[in-house]
Amino acid sequence: EKFKTLKNEGNDFVKKGKYEEAVNKYSECLKLNPKECTVYTNRALCYLKLFKYEEAKQDCDHVLQTEDSNIKAFYRRALAHKGLQVRNTEHGRY
């Protein structure tokens, strides 16, 4: 199935540290199946690694709307919030 192949390719890219490529694969997955929460949390991880905190937060928010107890989504959203706070402060720290 194409979805599984894309997801596995995305996972392989993550293992290699190729986060941009992984984001592309996960985004293709979501076009095929937009209800798959694990793909959102995987993509959120990539966004965090790429310092794209707003995108990471949006993916986590999306997951938490359907799975309000998804631990990965909560944790990654917290990391995204932290990243956004650091970026928005003058000195880059609290």
C-alpha positions, -999 to 999 in steps of 0.1 A, spaced: 0 0 0 13 34 -10 6 50 24 27 24 43 56 28 18 56 66 21 54 63 59 83 39 60 103 61 37 96 90 60 107 70 90 140 60 72 147 96 65 142 105 101 167 78 111 192 93 87 186 128 101 170 140 68 141 158 83 131 180 52 127 148 32 108 131 59 84 160 62 77 157 24 70 119 28 47 124 58 29 152 40 22 129 11 10 103 35 -15 127 50 -29 135 15 -38 98 13 -50 94 49 -55 126 68 -68 108 99 -36 90 107 -24 106 140 10 89 141 20 107 108 12 141 124 33 133 155 61 120 133 60 152 112 59 173 143 91 157 154 107 167 121 94 202 124 110 205 158 143 193 145 140 220 117 131 247 143 97 251 127 79 253 160 46 268 147 42 240 122 50 214 149 25 230 173 -2 229 146 4 192 139 2 184 176 -30 205 180 -45 186 152 -38 152 168 -50 164 202 -84 174 187 -91 137 179 -69 120 205 -69 142 236 -46 118 255 -19 114 229 13 116 250 36 122 220 15 150 208 14 166 242 52 163 247 60 176 212 36 205 215 53 214 248 86 214 230 72 236 202 58 260 228 92 262 244 109 268 211 84 296 203 90 312 237 128 311 233 125 326 198 102 354 210 123 366 239 149 393 233 178 374 247 169 339 236 163 326 271 139 330 300 
